[in-house]
Amino acid sequence: LKYIEDIIDHITPIVMKNFLKPMLILLVAAPIAIIIVGPAGILIGTGLSQFVFFVHGQLGFLAVAIVGALWPLLVMTGMHRVFTPTIVQTIAETGKEGMVMPSEIGANLSLGGVSLAVAFKTKNRELRQTSLAAASSAIIAGITEPALYGVAIRLKRPMIASMITGFVAGGVAGLAGLASRSMAAPGLFTSVQFIDQDNPMSIVWIIVVMVLSIVLSFILTLVLGFEDIPESEDELLDAETKGNMIVEAPVEGKVKPIDSVEDDVFSREVIGKSVAIEPTGNKIYAPITGTVTSVFPTKHAVGITGDDGVEVLIHVGIDTVKLEGKPFTSAVEQGDHVNSGEIIGSFDLTEIIEAGYDPTTIVVITNTDDYDSITSFDTVDVSANTSILGVVKK
């Protein structure tokens, strides 16, 4: 869908995007989903189901561990539904199901545990509220979608913590021989489905697996860490007073996705965290207050080190070094001290375009690794005083 959206976005006239773009995306994506993706998902899911039940027949508890690790991915893609008929049939024929349902205990509660860890560590009030709500949903009712989509997938590393925990807890549940007598999403209030009236120790094992799932996932999330999400541009602006920094746009124009830049060094952010701007003006402004550390001989790029240590590279155009400086003028020299918003150069936008070069201007934090996080502001139209990056110290 992402690639379809990118293509249709390029071919749809601006004045018609609001109604024409969604319609065209649906017309293209729906047949692909119905004819290719849907059937492929069923085949893959059915094959995975057969493989898992085969492993369970050969290795027992290990299959429970594997499903526990994979369960978040299965839920994410919807393929967990292929297990439903088998679970229902197994319970109807034998009175219990001892592979898929026990694996869900660790998978579900681990997503609750990682959400609690995120709520504990994040400084984002909205994310904390989301995480607490997701944690209660996963732990109490076994409903994991809020934790999965709102926390784990969004922050990535908590997803890894959840999968590791799912494997460990699933293995313990398999070794303990836990089995479900009904089909309900495993959680605190539905754990009674695993009680075996002929084995009083089953209650103990249920508690052990549940506590293990929450505690282990909580600890792993704190150990692995995650990149916190700033609350808003205002929060990052406030952060500036605490020793953190704001980087402003060096040119007027429109921000574009960095991965759309036709230069692998910039699009993959090899040099550092970057922002791409399609310029509409012809002036180059200092994005920070600091000292000019380099002015390229071709004048198409300038490096500035801020008074607080952040290193910023302004690179006007893609491959414009080949123009040998003809469209560019510089108002500063190496060693000059400049203030944020001060004009440090200019360029002839028309000349760059007519010469066949892309004028996209790249702003790069070249010492990205020195900071705890660098966040792009959600802005499109920018000018000399528009904040585009928030730099947070370690």
Helices and strands as residue ranges (DSSP letters): H 2-11, G 14-16, H 17-32, I 33-37, H 38-59, H 61-77, G 79-83, H 84-94, H 100-121, H 125-136, I 137-141, H 145-147, I 148-152, H 153-155, H 157-176, G 191-194, H 201-224, H 233-239, G 240-242, E 245-248, E 253-256, G 258-260, H 264-267, E 273-279, E 283-285, E 290-295, E 301-306, E 311-318, G 320-323, E 328-330, E 337-338, E 343-347, H 349-354, E 358-365, G 368-370, E 371-376, E 381-382, E 387-393
